[in-house]
Each structure stands twice: as structure tokens, then as C-alpha cells.
Amino acid sequence: MNYREIIHKLNKMNLLHRIYIGRAFHHHGLYFGQLAILEYIIKNENCTQRELAEALGVSAPSIATSIKRMSRGELIEKNDDDKDSRVNRLKVTSSGREIAEKCRKDFDKVDEKMFQGFTPEECDILSGYLERLMINLSQGEFEDKNFFSLVEEEKLLREKKKKGGHI
């Protein structure tokens, strides 16, 4: 069995998917990860930055940077909490909602294109296979971590390495 060939195909598929998704982000003026932020705030209006960071499994500084950028872009607004002036409540603006909806539609089109010609049964089988692969790779050091926190950890390690730090 040629595992490398299968992994190469998975990597190529992931790269193609990221290219299409990246184009959709760029077309709508969003950065990677901002759609997830918008969608979370839409579903959890008036959430705090801390709640958002925990839900997405990213660091508070990372969310703060995104929130600042998205506020300047008038995608979201920050409002003071009635009970605690140190806390900001987040809300998506009407233009932010519009962009999120358009971006989500474009993402859905990419996914539909990717699964074109697949039956629901084939999608279920493929999903089961991918789940098994993820379970196999998650055993051990990654067992208790969610996907977003793993991505955040890897990003921090790359940044530290770029600055000449030790891993």
C-alpha cells in the first residue's frame, strides 16, 4: 500500500480547497479566520472577547488583534458591558452580516464543487474514514486538544522559531 500517494492526494486536495477559500476571503475583504469570528458573534450576540477566544480555541491577544482590525473595518462593534466597564460586548454590524452571508455562500459553493458526483452514502463512508485517520493521529500528545488550539500552538511555535527562539 502506498501511504505517501494517499497523503499526497489529501495534501493536494487541502491545498486546492485553501486556495478557493482564500480567494473567497480576499474577494470579500476578510482575513483567514474572520468568518469564524463573525459567525460565532452572530450566533452569540453580545459575547465577550474572552468567550470568543475560548470558543475558537485561540489566544486572547490573537482575538484582540482580529477584533481591532474588524472594528476598524466596521464589521463588528464593541459595546461596554453595563455591569463591568472592563468588558466589551461584541456585535456584528449590518455590513458584517452581509459579508458573512456572502462569504458563507461562496464557501458552500466550494464545498459543493468538491463533493460533486458523490452520493450521500459515499460522503458518509469518506467521513468515517477521515474520522478514523484523525483518531489515529490524535492518540497520545494530541488526545485532549481541540483542532483550533493545535493550530494556535503551531502558529506560536513558528513565530518563536522565526524570531530565533528555541522550541
FIBA-764062 format. One record per atom (N, C-alpha, C, CB): residue number from 1; z, x, y; residue in three letters. Coordinates in nm, 3 decimals. Each point is the difference from the previous one (the first is absolute). Glycine has a CB too. Layout:
// FIBA-764062
NUM_Z_X_Y_ala $
...
This chain:
// FIBA-764062
1_0.000_0.085_-0.118_met $
1_0.000_-0.085_0.118_met $
1_0.000_0.090_0.125_met $
1_0.124_-0.187_-0.125_met $
2_-0.204_0.151_0.223_asn $
2_-0.013_0.081_0.120_asn $
2_0.079_-0.063_0.114_asn $
2_-0.227_0.078_-0.075_asn $
3_0.356_-0.039_0.085_tyr $
3_0.087_-0.054_0.104_tyr $
3_-0.051_0.036_0.140_tyr $
3_0.193_0.015_-0.158_tyr $
4_-0.242_0.108_0.172_arg $
4_-0.046_0.045_0.132_arg $
4_-0.110_-0.090_0.055_arg $
4_0.060_0.234_-0.063_arg $
5_-0.149_-0.275_-0.025_glu $
5_-0.111_-0.086_0.043_glu $
5_0.053_-0.135_0.050_glu $
5_-0.154_0.114_-0.166_glu $
6_0.251_-0.169_0.094_ile $
6_0.060_-0.128_0.041_ile $
6_0.073_0.017_0.133_ile $
6_0.024_-0.070_-0.243_ile $
7_0.054_0.177_0.254_ile $
7_0.075_0.025_0.124_ile $
7_-0.097_0.024_0.116_ile $
7_0.192_0.098_-0.133_ile $
8_-0.299_-0.026_0.107_his $
8_-0.102_0.023_0.104_his $
8_-0.056_-0.135_0.049_his $
8_-0.058_0.225_-0.103_his $
9_0.030_-0.314_0.012_lys $
9_-0.053_-0.132_0.037_lys $
9_0.103_-0.080_0.080_lys $
9_-0.145_0.001_-0.205_lys $
10_0.272_0.005_0.164_leu $
10_0.105_-0.069_0.075_leu $
10_0.012_0.058_0.141_leu $
10_0.123_-0.047_-0.214_leu $
11_-0.127_0.181_0.225_asn $
11_0.009_0.064_0.131_asn $
11_-0.120_-0.035_0.088_asn $
11_0.130_0.187_-0.105_asn $
12_-0.248_-0.188_0.047_lys $
12_-0.120_-0.034_0.076_lys $
12_0.007_-0.145_0.048_lys $
12_-0.135_0.167_-0.135_lys $
13_0.179_-0.257_0.046_met $
13_0.015_-0.141_0.038_met $
13_0.101_-0.013_0.114_met $
13_-0.057_-0.072_-0.235_met $
14_0.169_0.144_0.225_asn $
14_0.103_-0.004_0.104_asn $
14_-0.056_0.053_0.132_asn $
14_0.179_0.029_-0.175_asn $
15_-0.255_0.079_0.170_leu $
15_-0.060_0.057_0.120_leu $
15_-0.097_-0.098_0.065_leu $
15_0.026_0.230_-0.098_leu $
16_-0.113_-0.290_0.018_leu $
16_-0.095_-0.097_0.054_leu $
16_0.073_-0.119_0.063_leu $
16_-0.168_0.070_-0.175_leu $
17_0.272_-0.116_0.109_his $
17_0.079_-0.113_0.052_his $
17_0.063_0.040_0.134_his $
17_0.047_-0.083_-0.236_his $
18_0.012_0.203_0.242_arg $
18_0.063_0.048_0.124_arg $
18_-0.102_0.014_0.113_arg $
18_0.171_0.121_-0.137_arg $
19_-0.293_-0.079_0.105_ile $
19_-0.104_0.012_0.103_ile $
19_-0.032_-0.138_0.058_ile $
19_-0.097_0.202_-0.118_ile $
20_0.076_-0.300_0.032_tyr $
20_-0.029_-0.136_0.047_tyr $
20_0.117_-0.056_0.082_tyr $
20_-0.147_-0.036_-0.200_tyr $
21_0.269_0.056_0.151_ile $
21_0.119_-0.050_0.070_ile $
21_0.016_0.074_0.133_ile $
21_0.111_-0.056_-0.221_ile $
22_-0.133_0.187_0.220_gly $
22_0.008_0.078_0.123_gly $
22_-0.099_-0.048_0.105_gly $
22_0.075_0.195_-0.135_gly $
23_-0.195_-0.230_0.091_arg $
23_-0.100_-0.054_0.093_arg $
23_0.046_-0.132_0.059_arg $
23_-0.181_0.114_-0.130_arg $
24_0.242_-0.197_0.047_ala $
24_0.050_-0.128_0.050_ala $
24_0.111_0.022_0.103_ala $
24_-0.059_-0.110_-0.220_ala $
25_0.151_0.203_0.191_phe $
25_0.105_0.033_0.097_phe $
25_-0.064_0.044_0.132_phe $
25_0.156_0.068_-0.187_phe $
26_-0.248_0.028_0.177_his $
26_-0.063_0.055_0.119_his $
26_-0.074_-0.109_0.079_his $
26_-0.023_0.221_-0.118_his $
27_-0.048_-0.306_0.047_his $
27_-0.076_-0.107_0.064_his $
27_0.091_-0.092_0.082_his $
27_-0.166_0.010_-0.189_his $
28_0.287_-0.031_0.141_his $
28_0.093_-0.090_0.068_his $
28_0.099_0.074_0.090_his $
28_-0.022_-0.155_-0.192_his $
29_0.005_0.288_0.203_gly $
29_0.085_0.078_0.089_gly $
29_0.140_0.023_-0.053_gly $
29_-0.131_-0.091_0.185_gly $
30_0.149_0.082_-0.316_leu $
30_0.130_0.023_-0.061_leu $
30_0.006_0.136_-0.066_leu $
30_0.026_-0.246_-0.037_leu $
31_0.094_0.297_0.020_tyr $
31_0.024_0.121_-0.076_tyr $
31_0.049_-0.041_-0.139_tyr $
31_0.055_0.134_0.211_tyr $
32_-0.068_-0.038_-0.304_phe $
32_0.045_-0.026_-0.137_phe $
32_0.146_-0.044_0.001_phe $
32_-0.165_0.170_-0.090_phe $
33_0.195_-0.277_0.019_gly $
33_0.137_-0.050_-0.010_gly $
33_0.036_-0.108_0.100_gly $
33_0.057_0.221_-0.084_gly $
34_-0.136_-0.234_0.191_gln $
34_0.036_-0.099_0.102_gln $
34_-0.020_-0.144_-0.046_gln $
34_-0.060_0.169_0.171_gln $
35_-0.036_-0.192_-0.261_leu $
35_-0.018_-0.137_-0.050_leu $
35_0.124_-0.044_-0.077_leu $
35_-0.249_0.035_-0.012_leu $
36_0.305_0.054_-0.068_ala $
36_0.122_-0.034_-0.075_ala $
36_0.113_-0.034_0.096_ala $
36_-0.072_0.151_-0.189_ala $
37_0.081_-0.079_0.300_ile $
37_0.103_-0.027_0.100_ile $
37_-0.022_-0.137_0.062_ile $
37_0.023_0.246_0.048_ile $
38_-0.147_-0.272_-0.005_leu $
38_-0.031_-0.130_0.060_leu $
38_0.030_-0.115_-0.096_leu $
38_-0.176_0.110_0.139_leu $
39_0.132_-0.096_-0.263_glu $
39_0.019_-0.108_-0.097_glu $
39_0.148_-0.023_-0.030_glu $
39_-0.223_0.054_-0.100_glu $
40_0.301_0.054_0.095_tyr $
40_0.143_-0.017_-0.025_tyr $
40_0.065_-0.074_0.117_tyr $
40_0.004_0.210_-0.140_tyr $
41_-0.036_-0.170_0.261_ile $
41_0.061_-0.063_0.117_ile $
41_-0.044_-0.146_0.011_ile $
41_0.007_0.223_0.118_ile $
42_-0.132_-0.252_-0.151_ile $
42_-0.048_-0.140_0.003_ile $
42_0.084_-0.084_-0.096_ile $
42_-0.235_0.076_0.057_ile $
43_0.262_-0.024_-0.176_lys $
43_0.078_-0.074_-0.100_lys $
43_0.149_-0.001_0.031_lys $
43_-0.171_0.060_-0.169_lys $
44_0.217_0.038_0.247_asn $
44_0.143_0.015_0.029_asn $
44_0.021_0.016_0.151_asn $
44_0.039_0.107_-0.227_asn $
45_-0.087_-0.207_0.301_glu $
45_0.006_0.008_0.145_glu $
45_0.142_0.025_0.049_glu $
45_-0.197_-0.152_0.014_glu $
46_0.209_0.233_0.088_asn $
46_0.128_0.041_0.059_asn $
46_0.081_0.094_-0.089_asn $
46_0.001_-0.215_0.120_asn $
47_-0.068_0.283_-0.212_cys $
47_0.069_0.100_-0.080_cys $
47_0.029_0.122_0.088_cys $
47_-0.115_-0.081_-0.214_cys $
48_0.201_0.168_0.165_thr $
48_0.031_0.123_0.072_thr $
48_-0.086_0.114_-0.054_thr $
48_0.237_-0.079_0.043_thr $
49_-0.241_0.190_0.032_gln $
49_-0.072_0.117_-0.047_gln $
49_0.062_0.053_-0.129_gln $
49_-0.064_0.057_0.236_gln $
50_0.195_-0.064_-0.245_arg $
50_0.068_0.048_-0.121_arg $
50_-0.041_-0.083_-0.122_arg $
50_0.196_0.078_0.142_arg $
51_-0.198_-0.211_-0.126_glu $
51_-0.042_-0.088_-0.110_glu $
51_-0.144_0.032_-0.042_glu $
51_0.157_-0.181_0.084_glu $
52_-0.242_0.202_0.015_leu $
52_-0.140_0.031_-0.026_leu $
52_-0.012_0.132_-0.076_leu $
52_-0.067_-0.125_0.208_leu $
53_0.137_0.228_-0.163_ala $
53_-0.004_0.130_-0.066_ala $
53_0.048_-0.011_-0.145_ala $
53_0.039_0.113_0.221_ala $
54_0.070_-0.185_-0.243_glu $
54_0.052_-0.016_-0.136_glu $
54_-0.098_-0.076_-0.088_glu $
54_0.233_0.004_0.090_glu $
55_-0.293_-0.109_-0.037_ala $
55_-0.094_-0.081_-0.078_ala $
55_-0.124_0.080_-0.040_ala $
55_0.082_-0.203_0.119_ala $
56_-0.127_0.289_-0.030_leu $
56_-0.120_0.079_-0.029_leu $
56_0.032_0.134_-0.065_leu $
56_-0.110_-0.110_0.193_leu $
57_0.240_0.143_-0.202_gly $
57_0.041_0.123_-0.066_gly $
57_-0.039_0.125_0.076_gly $
57_-0.020_-0.120_-0.213_gly $
58_0.024_0.111_0.347_val $
58_-0.033_0.116_0.083_val $
58_0.118_0.033_0.090_val $
58_-0.247_-0.059_-0.006_val $
59_0.241_0.174_0.071_ser $
59_0.111_0.043_0.083_ser $
59_0.003_-0.077_0.132_ser $
59_-0.013_0.227_-0.105_ser $
60_0.131_-0.235_0.164_ala $
60_0.016_-0.066_0.129_ala $
60_-0.083_0.068_0.108_ala $
60_0.231_-0.069_-0.068_ala $
61_-0.235_0.205_0.075_pro $
61_-0.085_0.064_0.101_pro $
61_-0.149_-0.033_-0.016_pro $
61_0.169_0.183_0.011_pro $
62_-0.213_-0.193_-0.135_ser $
62_-0.139_-0.034_-0.026_ser $
62_-0.032_-0.139_0.054_ser $
62_0.002_0.146_-0.205_ser $
63_0.086_-0.241_0.179_ile $
63_-0.019_-0.137_0.050_ile $
63_0.008_-0.001_0.152_ile $
63_0.098_-0.095_-0.211_ile $
64_-0.005_0.170_0.268_ala $
64_0.015_0.003_0.146_ala $
64_-0.129_0.047_0.067_ala $
64_0.246_0.044_-0.026_ala $
65_-0.309_0.057_-0.031_thr $
65_-0.126_0.051_0.054_thr $
65_-0.109_-0.107_-0.007_thr $
65_0.064_0.234_-0.069_thr $
66_-0.074_-0.300_-0.045_ser $
66_-0.101_-0.105_-0.017_ser $
66_0.025_-0.117_0.094_ser $
66_-0.028_0.068_-0.238_ser $
67_0.154_-0.108_0.250_ile $
67_0.035_-0.113_0.087_ile $
67_-0.034_0.033_0.145_ile $
67_0.184_-0.067_-0.159_ile $
68_-0.155_0.189_0.201_lys $
68_-0.030_0.041_0.137_lys $
68_-0.150_-0.009_0.026_lys $
68_0.201_0.154_0.001_lys $
69_-0.280_-0.101_-0.095_arg $
69_-0.145_-0.001_0.013_arg $
69_-0.053_-0.144_-0.001_arg $
69_-0.012_0.226_-0.114_arg $
70_0.066_-0.309_0.026_met $
70_-0.048_-0.138_-0.011_met $
70_0.044_-0.084_0.120_met $
70_0.007_0.021_-0.249_met $
71_0.106_0.012_0.308_ser $
71_0.044_-0.068_0.122_ser $
71_-0.093_0.033_0.116_ser $
71_0.238_0.006_-0.081_ser $
72_-0.273_0.122_0.092_arg $
72_-0.094_0.041_0.106_arg $
72_-0.135_-0.068_-0.019_arg $
72_0.117_0.221_0.019_arg $
73_-0.156_-0.242_-0.143_gly $
73_-0.127_-0.067_-0.031_gly $
73_0.009_-0.151_0.006_gly $
73_-0.057_0.192_-0.141_gly $
74_0.173_-0.242_0.179_glu $
74_0.026_-0.144_0.013_glu $
74_-0.025_-0.078_-0.128_glu $
74_-0.062_0.021_0.237_glu $
75_0.094_0.044_-0.350_leu $
75_-0.007_-0.067_-0.130_leu $
75_0.133_-0.065_-0.034_leu $
75_-0.173_0.165_-0.076_leu $
76_0.282_-0.102_0.120_ile $
76_0.133_-0.055_-0.023_ile $
76_0.080_0.010_0.129_ile $
76_-0.007_0.064_-0.245_ile $
77_0.113_-0.142_0.251_glu $
77_0.092_0.009_0.113_glu $
77_0.141_0.016_-0.053_glu $
77_-0.151_-0.141_0.146_glu $
78_0.229_0.217_-0.070_lys $
78_0.140_0.021_-0.035_lys $
78_0.084_-0.081_0.097_lys $
78_-0.046_0.233_-0.092_lys $
79_0.140_-0.308_0.037_asn $
79_0.091_-0.079_0.081_asn $
79_0.143_0.041_-0.033_asn $
79_-0.164_-0.193_0.009_asn $
80_0.248_0.196_0.094_asp $
80_0.141_0.033_-0.021_asp $
80_0.067_-0.107_-0.084_asp $
80_0.006_0.124_0.218_asp $
81_0.082_-0.079_-0.304_asp $
81_0.081_-0.091_-0.081_asp $
81_0.103_-0.067_0.091_asp $
81_-0.033_0.142_-0.208_asp $
82_0.056_-0.272_0.188_asp $
82_0.095_-0.075_0.082_asp $
82_0.142_0.053_-0.012_asp $
82_-0.145_-0.199_-0.026_asp $
83_0.180_0.248_-0.095_lys $
83_0.139_0.040_-0.025_lys $
83_0.024_0.150_0.012_lys $
83_0.015_-0.195_-0.149_lys $
84_-0.120_0.275_0.132_asp $
84_0.018_0.145_0.001_asp $
84_-0.115_0.064_0.077_asp $
84_0.122_-0.008_-0.222_asp $
85_-0.095_0.060_0.339_ser $
85_-0.105_0.057_0.086_ser $
85_-0.061_0.128_-0.058_ser $
85_0.117_-0.100_0.196_ser $
86_-0.053_0.160_-0.298_arg $
86_-0.055_0.120_-0.062_arg $
86_-0.111_-0.033_-0.100_arg $
86_0.222_0.112_0.029_arg $
87_-0.236_-0.241_-0.062_val $
87_-0.095_-0.044_-0.103_val $
87_-0.119_-0.068_0.065_val $
87_0.187_-0.026_-0.166_val $
88_-0.307_0.061_0.119_asn $
88_-0.122_-0.067_0.044_asn $
88_-0.050_-0.091_-0.111_asn $
88_-0.059_0.195_0.151_asn $
89_0.015_-0.312_-0.112_arg $
89_-0.062_-0.094_-0.093_arg $
89_-0.151_0.008_0.019_arg $
89_0.204_-0.155_0.004_arg $
90_-0.277_0.151_-0.113_leu $
90_-0.145_0.020_0.004_leu $
90_-0.075_-0.130_-0.021_leu $
90_0.033_0.232_-0.085_leu $
91_-0.141_-0.245_0.160_lys $
91_-0.085_-0.118_-0.010_lys $
91_-0.144_0.044_0.019_lys $
91_0.184_-0.152_0.087_lys $
92_-0.276_0.093_-0.164_val $
92_-0.142_0.033_0.011_val $
92_-0.060_-0.087_0.111_val $
92_-0.014_0.065_-0.247_val $
93_-0.065_-0.002_0.333_thr $
93_-0.067_-0.074_0.108_thr $
93_-0.117_-0.080_-0.057_thr $
93_0.069_0.178_0.169_thr $
94_-0.126_-0.263_-0.088_ser $
94_-0.115_-0.079_-0.046_ser $
94_-0.119_0.091_-0.033_ser $
94_0.078_-0.196_0.139_ser $
95_-0.099_0.300_-0.058_ser $
95_-0.110_0.093_-0.031_ser $
95_0.031_0.079_-0.127_ser $
95_-0.056_0.018_0.245_ser $
96_0.183_0.015_-0.267_gly $
96_0.040_0.067_-0.123_gly $
96_-0.025_-0.086_-0.123_gly $
96_0.171_0.125_0.129_gly $
97_-0.141_-0.253_-0.117_arg $
97_-0.027_-0.094_-0.111_arg $
97_-0.148_-0.009_-0.031_arg $
97_0.202_-0.132_0.065_arg $
98_-0.280_0.123_0.041_glu $
98_-0.145_-0.011_-0.016_glu $
98_-0.056_0.123_-0.070_glu $
98_-0.011_-0.142_0.206_glu $
99_0.053_0.260_-0.162_ile $
99_-0.047_0.125_-0.061_ile $
99_0.047_0.008_-0.146_ile $
99_0.004_0.115_0.226_ile $
100_0.120_-0.153_-0.253_ala $
100_0.052_0.004_-0.137_ala $
100_-0.082_-0.092_-0.091_ala $
100_0.231_0.051_0.088_ala $
101_-0.262_-0.170_-0.040_glu $
101_-0.079_-0.094_-0.081_glu $
101_-0.140_0.054_-0.028_glu $
101_0.129_-0.190_0.100_glu $
102_-0.194_0.246_0.003_lys $
102_-0.135_0.054_-0.019_lys $
102_0.003_0.120_-0.094_lys $
102_-0.064_-0.080_0.229_lys $
103_0.162_0.166_-0.211_cys $
103_0.012_0.119_-0.085_cys $
103_0.028_-0.041_-0.145_cys $
103_0.084_0.134_0.197_cys $
104_0.005_-0.229_-0.217_arg $
104_0.030_-0.049_-0.135_arg $
104_-0.125_-0.055_-0.067_arg $
104_0.235_-0.052_0.070_arg $
105_-0.316_-0.023_0.006_lys $
105_-0.125_-0.054_-0.056_lys $
105_-0.094_0.112_-0.043_lys $
105_0.023_-0.203_0.146_lys $
106_-0.032_0.306_-0.062_asp $
106_-0.084_0.114_-0.037_asp $
106_0.053_0.071_-0.124_asp $
106_-0.062_0.028_0.241_asp $
107_0.193_-0.013_-0.251_phe $
107_0.061_0.062_-0.119_phe $
107_-0.032_-0.084_-0.124_phe $
107_0.185_0.098_0.142_phe $
108_-0.172_-0.229_-0.127_asp $
108_-0.028_-0.089_-0.114_asp $
108_-0.146_0.011_-0.044_asp $
108_0.179_-0.158_0.081_asp $
109_-0.270_0.175_0.015_lys $
109_-0.142_0.017_-0.034_lys $
109_-0.022_0.128_-0.079_lys $
109_-0.064_-0.126_0.207_lys $
110_0.134_0.233_-0.169_val $
110_-0.011_0.126_-0.073_val $
110_0.048_-0.020_-0.144_val $
110_0.035_0.132_0.214_val $
111_0.079_-0.200_-0.229_asp $
111_0.053_-0.023_-0.134_asp $
111_-0.093_-0.088_-0.082_asp $
111_0.232_0.024_0.090_asp $
112_-0.289_-0.126_-0.027_glu $
112_-0.096_-0.087_-0.071_glu $
112_-0.121_0.081_-0.046_glu $
112_0.076_-0.199_0.137_glu $
113_-0.124_0.288_-0.050_lys $
113_-0.114_0.085_-0.036_lys $
113_0.035_0.088_-0.119_lys $
113_-0.078_0.000_0.239_lys $
114_0.198_0.056_-0.237_met $
114_0.042_0.092_-0.105_met $
114_0.008_-0.071_-0.136_met $
114_0.128_0.132_0.171_met $
115_-0.086_-0.257_-0.171_phe $
115_0.018_-0.072_-0.127_phe $
115_-0.115_-0.096_-0.031_phe $
115_0.245_0.018_0.034_phe $
116_-0.355_-0.002_0.038_gln $
116_-0.118_-0.081_-0.023_gln $
116_-0.045_0.013_-0.145_gln $
116_-0.068_0.026_0.241_gln $
117_0.045_-0.138_-0.306_gly $
117_-0.047_0.001_-0.138_gly $
117_0.110_0.006_-0.105_gly $
117_-0.200_0.109_0.085_gly $
118_0.325_-0.098_-0.042_phe $
118_0.112_0.001_-0.093_phe $
118_0.049_-0.144_-0.020_phe $
118_0.067_0.235_0.073_phe $
119_-0.035_-0.267_-0.197_thr $
119_0.059_-0.131_-0.028_thr $
119_0.150_0.008_0.027_thr $
119_-0.178_-0.053_-0.175_thr $
120_0.244_-0.061_0.194_pro $
120_0.146_0.002_0.017_pro $
120_0.071_0.068_-0.118_pro $
120_-0.017_-0.210_0.135_pro $
121_-0.036_0.190_-0.256_glu $
121_0.061_0.062_-0.117_glu $
121_-0.013_0.152_0.005_glu $
121_-0.053_-0.205_-0.134_glu $
122_-0.063_0.254_0.177_glu $
122_-0.020_0.145_0.012_glu $
122_0.093_0.058_0.106_glu $
122_-0.239_-0.026_-0.072_glu $
123_0.259_-0.047_0.181_cys $
123_0.093_0.045_0.105_cys $
123_0.142_0.007_-0.054_cys $
123_-0.147_-0.101_0.176_cys $
124_0.186_0.003_-0.256_asp $
124_0.134_0.002_-0.061_asp $
124_0.017_0.120_-0.093_asp $
124_0.008_-0.251_0.016_asp $
125_-0.110_0.277_-0.097_ile $
125_0.006_0.113_-0.093_ile $
125_0.009_0.132_0.078_ile $
125_-0.133_-0.132_-0.171_ile $
126_0.047_0.147_0.272_leu $
126_0.002_0.121_0.082_leu $
126_0.135_0.018_0.068_leu $
126_-0.247_-0.022_0.037_leu $
127_0.302_-0.086_0.016_ser $
127_0.130_0.005_0.065_ser $
127_0.108_0.047_-0.098_ser $
127_-0.071_-0.185_0.155_ser $
128_0.065_0.137_-0.277_gly $
128_0.095_0.043_-0.103_gly $
128_-0.012_0.148_-0.031_gly $
128_-0.009_-0.228_-0.095_gly $
129_-0.115_0.277_0.086_tyr $
129_-0.021_0.141_-0.027_tyr $
129_0.054_0.086_0.115_tyr $
129_-0.203_-0.057_-0.136_tyr $
130_0.173_0.016_0.259_leu $
130_0.048_0.077_0.116_leu $
130_0.153_-0.003_0.007_leu $
130_-0.212_-0.054_0.123_leu $
131_0.270_-0.058_-0.154_glu $
131_0.147_-0.011_-0.002_glu $
131_0.059_0.099_-0.100_glu $
131_-0.014_-0.243_0.066_glu $
132_-0.047_0.251_-0.184_arg $
132_0.048_0.094_-0.102_arg $
132_-0.012_0.144_0.049_arg $
132_-0.066_-0.162_-0.180_arg $
133_-0.046_0.196_0.245_leu $
133_-0.018_0.135_0.054_leu $
133_0.108_0.031_0.104_leu $
133_-0.249_-0.016_-0.042_leu $
134_0.277_-0.080_0.130_met $
134_0.102_0.022_0.104_met $
134_0.138_0.014_-0.062_met $
134_-0.138_-0.130_0.163_met $
135_0.168_0.051_-0.264_ile $
135_0.130_0.010_-0.069_ile $
135_0.013_0.139_-0.064_ile $
135_0.002_-0.251_-0.044_ile $
136_-0.109_0.296_-0.020_asn $
136_0.003_0.132_-0.062_asn $
136_0.030_0.110_0.102_asn $
136_-0.163_-0.081_-0.172_asn $
137_0.098_0.074_0.288_leu $
137_0.020_0.102_0.103_leu $
137_0.131_-0.016_0.076_leu $
137_-0.246_0.014_0.021_leu $
138_0.302_-0.134_-0.022_ser $
138_0.123_-0.026_0.075_ser $
138_0.125_0.045_-0.073_ser $
138_-0.115_-0.192_0.105_ser $
139_0.105_0.217_-0.234_gln $
139_0.118_0.038_-0.076_gln $
139_0.053_0.133_0.049_gln $
139_-0.086_-0.127_-0.199_gln $
140_0.217_0.139_0.198_gly $
140_0.063_0.125_0.043_gly $
140_0.036_-0.005_0.147_gly $
140_-0.129_0.123_-0.174_gly $
141_0.082_-0.022_0.250_glu $
141_0.043_0.016_0.138_glu $
141_-0.043_-0.114_0.093_glu $
141_-0.009_0.243_-0.039_glu $
142_-0.095_-0.318_0.004_phe $
142_-0.049_-0.105_0.087_phe $
142_0.044_-0.140_-0.043_phe $
142_-0.194_0.145_0.048_phe $
143_0.276_-0.155_-0.148_glu $
143_0.036_-0.126_-0.062_glu $
143_0.060_-0.103_0.097_glu $
143_0.037_0.128_-0.207_glu $
144_0.051_-0.085_0.295_asp $
144_0.071_-0.094_0.086_asp $
144_-0.055_-0.007_0.142_asp $
144_0.200_0.044_-0.136_asp $
145_-0.321_0.004_0.158_lys $
145_-0.055_0.003_0.136_lys $
145_-0.115_-0.099_0.013_lys $
145_0.068_0.241_0.023_lys $
146_-0.078_-0.299_0.097_asn $
146_-0.115_-0.087_0.021_asn $
146_-0.117_0.082_0.053_asn $
146_0.152_-0.197_0.044_asn $
147_-0.268_0.140_-0.048_phe $
147_-0.123_0.070_0.036_phe $
147_0.003_0.052_0.143_phe $
147_-0.122_-0.144_-0.161_phe $
148_0.164_0.058_0.255_phe $
148_-0.002_0.041_0.140_phe $
148_0.095_0.116_0.027_phe $
148_-0.058_-0.235_0.062_phe $
149_0.173_0.238_-0.127_ser $
149_0.092_0.112_0.022_ser $
149_-0.058_0.129_-0.058_ser $
149_0.195_-0.159_-0.005_ser $
150_-0.269_0.149_-0.105_leu $
150_-0.066_0.119_-0.056_leu $
150_-0.104_0.054_0.097_leu $
150_0.039_-0.086_-0.233_leu $
151_-0.117_-0.003_0.292_val $
151_-0.102_0.041_0.097_val $
151_0.067_0.067_0.119_val $
151_-0.151_-0.189_-0.073_val $
152_0.260_0.132_0.122_glu $
152_0.072_0.056_0.114_glu $
152_0.055_0.138_-0.033_glu $
152_0.059_-0.232_0.077_glu $
153_-0.001_0.248_-0.196_glu $
153_0.053_0.130_-0.042_glu $
153_-0.110_0.106_-0.006_glu $
153_0.179_-0.118_-0.130_glu $
154_-0.293_0.081_0.073_glu $
154_-0.111_0.094_-0.010_glu $
154_-0.052_0.039_0.137_glu $
154_-0.061_-0.100_-0.221_glu $
155_0.056_0.004_0.313_lys $
155_-0.045_0.029_0.136_lys $
155_0.096_0.098_0.068_lys $
155_-0.106_-0.229_0.015_lys $
156_0.235_0.208_-0.031_leu $
156_0.099_0.091_0.059_leu $
156_-0.011_0.141_-0.059_leu $
156_0.152_-0.195_0.038_leu $
157_-0.175_0.203_-0.168_leu $
157_-0.016_0.131_-0.064_leu $
157_-0.123_0.073_0.054_leu $
157_0.112_-0.089_-0.206_leu $
158_-0.224_0.017_0.223_arg $
158_-0.122_0.062_0.055_arg $
158_0.023_0.048_0.142_arg $
158_-0.140_-0.147_-0.146_arg $
159_0.208_0.067_0.228_glu $
159_0.028_0.039_0.139_glu $
159_0.088_0.124_0.005_glu $
159_-0.022_-0.239_0.071_glu $
160_0.122_0.243_-0.157_lys $
160_0.090_0.115_-0.005_lys $
160_-0.077_0.125_-0.043_lys $
160_0.194_-0.152_-0.054_lys $
161_-0.281_0.136_-0.042_lys $
161_-0.080_0.113_-0.049_lys $
161_-0.094_0.050_0.110_lys $
161_0.013_-0.091_-0.236_lys $
162_-0.074_-0.001_0.313_lys $
162_-0.088_0.039_0.111_lys $
162_0.074_0.084_0.103_lys $
162_-0.134_-0.209_-0.036_lys $
163_0.259_0.174_0.061_lys $
163_0.081_0.071_0.100_lys $
163_0.055_0.130_-0.054_lys $
163_0.060_-0.219_0.102_lys $
164_-0.091_0.252_-0.226_gly $
164_0.045_0.125_-0.057_gly $
164_0.135_-0.009_-0.068_gly $
164_-0.130_0.114_0.173_gly $
165_0.179_-0.235_-0.191_gly $
165_0.129_-0.018_-0.066_gly $
165_-0.011_0.014_-0.149_gly $
165_0.070_-0.150_0.183_gly $
166_0.042_0.166_-0.245_his $
166_0.002_0.011_-0.146_his $
166_0.020_-0.138_-0.060_his $
166_0.092_0.234_0.014_his $
167_-0.150_-0.250_-0.129_ile $
167_0.011_-0.128_-0.069_ile $
167_0.115_0.002_-0.097_ile $
167_-0.243_-0.038_0.025_ile $
